[in-house]
Amino acid sequence: MGLSFTGNYTFSHMTSTSDEGANRWIGALSAGEPQDKNNLRAEQSVGANDTPQRLVVAAIYELPFGRGRQFGQHMNRILDGIVGGWKLNSFVTLQSGQPITVYMSRNRLSGGQQRPNLSGDPCGGVSIDAVVNGTANYFNAAAFSNPGDQTPGSAPRYLSGCRVPGIHNLDQGISKSFTIREGKFVEVRAEFFNFLNTPRFSAPGHAFGSGSFGVISSQANAPRHGQIGARFVF
C-alpha cells in the first residue's frame, strides 16, 4: 500500500521577432508576415509559445483494501480477488494560455500582414463563459482602430495580456492484476481522459473588422472519453 508521485513545474518567458520555427501549442495563433520587413524591431513581442507557468503531476495510489492491507487484512481470497489490489493513477496538467495575435480582416499593406492600431487595454475583462454564451466580447473593441492604407498598426505581434484559455486537465485510470499462478497474471485497466469533463475553448476570432472578432465559437479539447483493456502476462 502506498502513494508515489512525480511532477515538475516550469516558469518561463519567451520573446521573439518571428514565428519562424515556432512549435506552437494548440490554440496559439500565427501572427503571419511582418508588417514592415525593414523594421523588425516593431515585431518584437512575447512569442507564440510563451507559457508563463506549467505544472504537471503524475501519481499512483494503491487503495488500502484487501489481504494484508489497512482494511480487510484477513479478507478471504475470493473477495480479495474482487476488491483488493486496485490502483488509481492520475495525471494532472495545469498550464497558462498562450498569447493571441490580432490583425486586420482587410489587409491594406502591400508587403506584410497589417495589424490594427492599439490604444488602451485590448482585453475585454469578461469571463470566458460570457464570451462562449455570446453575451460579451473577448476583446475591448474600442481599443482597436484602423491604421489606414499602407500604414503599419501599432498593436504588438502578440498581446501578452490577452491569451487563449489555459489547460486544466485530469486524466484518471484504475487498474488491477489478477494472479493466476506464479509468473502468470491478467491485468485489467480503465483509463479516462479529461476525467472531470472540463472544457477548454478555442481562441476568439482575431481578425479586427470581421463579424467574428472576439467571438469564441469552438472547443479546443475533447469531451471526457475513456478506454478499457486487458492483457495476459505469462
C-alpha positions as CSV (number, residue, x, y, z in Angstrom):
1,M,0.0,0.0,0.0
2,G,1.3,3.5,-0.7
3,L,1.4,6.6,-2.8
4,S,4.0,7.5,-5.3
5,F,4.2,10.6,-7.4
6,T,6.4,12.7,-9.7
7,G,5.9,16.1,-11.2
8,N,7.5,19.3,-12.5
9,Y,6.8,23.0,-12.5
10,T,8.1,25.4,-15.2
11,F,8.1,29.2,-15.0
12,S,9.2,30.8,-18.3
13,H,9.0,33.8,-20.6
14,M,9.6,33.9,-24.3
15,T,10.1,36.8,-26.6
16,S,10.8,36.8,-30.4
17,T,10.5,38.9,-33.6
18,S,9.3,36.0,-35.8
19,D,7.2,32.8,-35.7
20,E,9.7,31.0,-37.9
21,G,10.4,27.6,-36.5
22,A,8.0,28.0,-33.6
23,N,6.5,24.8,-32.3
24,R,3.1,26.3,-31.3
25,W,0.8,24.8,-28.8
26,I,-2.8,24.1,-29.7
27,G,-4.7,27.3,-29.6
28,A,-1.8,29.6,-30.3
29,L,-2.2,31.7,-33.5
30,S,0.3,32.6,-36.1
31,A,0.9,36.3,-36.5
32,G,1.8,35.9,-40.2
33,E,4.2,38.1,-42.1
34,P,5.9,41.1,-40.5
35,Q,4.2,44.4,-41.2
36,D,7.4,46.0,-42.3
37,K,10.5,43.8,-43.2
38,N,12.7,46.9,-42.8
39,N,11.6,47.5,-39.2
40,L,11.8,44.1,-37.5
41,R,12.2,45.8,-34.1
42,A,8.5,46.6,-34.3
43,E,7.8,42.8,-34.4
44,Q,9.4,42.2,-31.0
45,S,6.8,40.8,-28.6
46,V,6.1,37.8,-26.5
47,G,6.5,34.7,-28.6
48,A,3.7,32.4,-29.8
49,N,4.8,29.7,-27.4
50,D,5.1,32.0,-24.4
51,T,3.7,29.8,-21.5
52,P,4.4,31.6,-18.2
53,Q,3.5,28.6,-15.9
54,R,3.1,24.9,-16.4
55,L,2.6,22.3,-13.7
56,V,2.4,18.5,-14.4
57,V,1.9,15.9,-11.6
58,A,1.6,12.1,-12.1
59,A,0.6,10.0,-9.1
60,I,-0.2,6.3,-8.4
61,Y,-2.1,5.3,-5.3
62,E,-2.8,1.7,-4.2
63,L,-6.2,1.5,-2.5
64,P,-5.9,0.2,1.1
65,F,-8.4,-2.7,0.7
66,G,-7.6,-6.4,0.6
67,R,-5.5,-9.0,2.3
68,G,-2.6,-7.6,4.2
69,R,-3.8,-4.0,3.8
70,Q,-5.3,-1.5,6.1
71,F,-8.9,-2.6,5.5
72,G,-9.6,-6.3,5.2
73,Q,-6.3,-7.7,6.4
74,H,-7.9,-11.2,6.8
75,M,-10.3,-11.0,3.8
76,N,-10.9,-14.3,2.2
77,R,-9.1,-14.9,-1.1
78,I,-12.2,-14.8,-3.3
79,L,-13.3,-11.4,-2.0
80,D,-9.8,-10.2,-2.1
81,G,-9.6,-11.1,-5.7
82,I,-12.5,-8.8,-6.4
83,V,-11.9,-5.8,-4.2
84,G,-8.2,-6.0,-3.3
85,G,-5.2,-4.7,-5.1
86,W,-6.8,-1.9,-7.1
87,K,-4.6,1.1,-8.1
88,L,-5.5,4.6,-9.1
89,N,-3.3,6.6,-11.4
90,S,-3.8,10.3,-12.0
91,F,-2.1,12.7,-14.4
92,V,-2.8,16.4,-13.8
93,T,-1.8,19.3,-16.1
94,L,-2.2,23.0,-15.3
95,Q,-0.9,25.4,-17.8
96,S,-1.2,29.1,-18.7
97,G,-2.7,30.0,-22.0
98,Q,-0.6,31.4,-24.9
99,P,-0.9,35.0,-26.2
100,I,-3.2,36.0,-29.0
101,T,-2.4,37.9,-32.2
102,V,-4.8,40.4,-33.8
103,Y,-4.6,41.5,-37.4
104,M,-6.8,43.4,-39.8
105,S,-9.5,41.5,-41.5
106,R,-8.8,43.5,-44.6
107,N,-5.1,43.7,-45.2
108,R,-4.1,47.1,-46.7
109,L,-0.3,46.6,-46.6
110,S,1.2,45.5,-49.9
111,G,4.2,43.7,-48.3
112,G,3.1,42.4,-45.0
113,Q,0.3,41.4,-42.6
114,Q,-1.3,44.6,-41.2
115,R,-2.3,44.9,-37.6
116,P,-4.7,47.5,-36.1
117,N,-3.7,50.5,-34.0
118,L,-4.0,49.9,-30.3
119,S,-4.7,52.4,-27.5
120,G,-5.7,51.2,-24.1
121,D,-6.4,47.7,-22.7
122,P,-7.1,45.3,-25.6
123,C,-8.8,42.7,-23.3
124,G,-12.5,42.9,-22.5
125,G,-12.0,41.6,-19.0
126,V,-15.1,39.4,-19.2
127,S,-15.4,35.7,-18.3
128,I,-14.8,33.0,-20.9
129,D,-18.3,31.6,-20.2
130,A,-19.9,35.0,-21.1
131,V,-18.0,35.1,-24.4
132,V,-18.9,31.5,-25.3
133,N,-22.6,32.2,-24.5
134,G,-22.5,35.2,-26.8
135,T,-23.3,37.8,-24.1
136,A,-19.9,39.5,-24.2
137,N,-16.9,40.1,-26.5
138,Y,-13.5,38.8,-25.5
139,F,-11.7,42.0,-26.7
140,N,-12.2,45.6,-25.8
141,A,-13.1,46.6,-29.4
142,A,-12.9,50.3,-28.6
143,A,-9.1,49.9,-28.0
144,F,-8.5,49.0,-31.7
145,S,-8.7,51.2,-34.7
146,N,-7.9,51.0,-38.5
147,P,-4.4,52.4,-39.2
148,G,-5.3,53.2,-42.8
149,D,-3.9,52.3,-46.2
150,Q,-0.3,51.1,-46.3
151,T,0.3,52.1,-42.7
152,P,1.5,49.5,-40.1
153,G,-0.6,49.4,-37.0
154,S,0.7,49.9,-33.5
155,A,-0.6,46.7,-32.0
156,P,2.2,44.3,-31.0
157,R,2.6,41.0,-32.8
158,Y,1.2,39.1,-29.8
159,L,-0.9,40.5,-27.0
160,S,0.7,39.4,-23.7
161,G,-2.4,40.2,-21.6
162,C,-4.9,38.5,-23.9
163,R,-4.5,34.8,-24.0
164,V,-6.3,31.6,-25.1
165,P,-7.8,29.6,-22.2
166,G,-5.2,27.6,-20.3
167,I,-5.1,23.8,-19.7
168,H,-6.8,22.4,-16.5
169,N,-6.9,18.7,-17.1
170,L,-7.1,15.5,-15.2
171,D,-6.6,12.1,-16.8
172,Q,-7.6,9.2,-14.4
173,G,-7.0,5.5,-14.6
174,I,-7.7,2.4,-12.4
175,S,-6.1,-1.0,-12.7
176,K,-5.7,-4.4,-11.1
177,S,-3.7,-7.5,-11.6
178,F,-5.3,-11.0,-11.1
179,T,-2.7,-13.6,-10.3
180,I,-3.4,-17.0,-11.9
181,R,-0.2,-18.7,-10.8
182,E,3.4,-17.7,-10.3
183,G,4.6,-15.7,-13.3
184,K,1.2,-15.5,-14.9
185,F,-1.4,-12.8,-14.3
186,V,-4.1,-10.8,-16.1
187,E,-4.1,-7.0,-15.8
188,V,-7.2,-5.1,-16.4
189,R,-7.2,-1.3,-16.8
190,A,-9.6,1.5,-17.5
191,E,-8.4,5.0,-18.5
192,F,-10.5,8.2,-18.7
193,F,-9.2,11.3,-20.4
194,N,-10.4,14.8,-19.4
195,F,-12.0,12.9,-16.5
196,L,-13.7,16.0,-15.0
197,N,-15.1,16.9,-18.4
198,T,-13.5,20.4,-18.2
199,P,-14.0,22.3,-21.5
200,R,-11.1,24.3,-22.9
201,F,-12.3,26.7,-25.6
202,S,-10.5,27.8,-28.7
203,A,-9.1,31.3,-29.3
204,P,-11.5,34.1,-30.1
205,G,-11.8,35.5,-33.6
206,H,-8.8,37.6,-34.1
207,A,-9.4,39.5,-37.4
208,F,-10.3,43.1,-36.5
209,G,-13.1,44.4,-38.6
210,S,-14.8,41.0,-39.1
211,G,-18.1,39.9,-37.5
212,S,-16.4,37.1,-35.6
213,F,-13.8,39.4,-33.9
214,G,-13.7,38.5,-30.2
215,V,-16.1,35.6,-30.6
216,I,-15.4,32.1,-29.3
217,S,-17.2,29.5,-31.4
218,S,-15.5,26.2,-30.8
219,Q,-13.9,23.9,-28.2
220,A,-10.2,23.1,-28.3
221,N,-10.2,19.9,-26.3
222,A,-12.2,16.7,-26.5
223,P,-15.1,15.9,-24.0
224,R,-14.5,13.1,-21.4
225,H,-13.7,9.8,-23.1
226,G,-12.1,6.5,-22.0
227,Q,-10.9,3.1,-22.9
228,I,-10.9,-0.3,-21.2
229,G,-8.3,-3.0,-21.8
230,A,-6.8,-6.3,-20.5
231,R,-3.6,-8.1,-21.0
232,F,-2.3,-11.6,-20.1
233,V,1.3,-11.8,-19.0
234,F,2.9,-15.3,-18.9
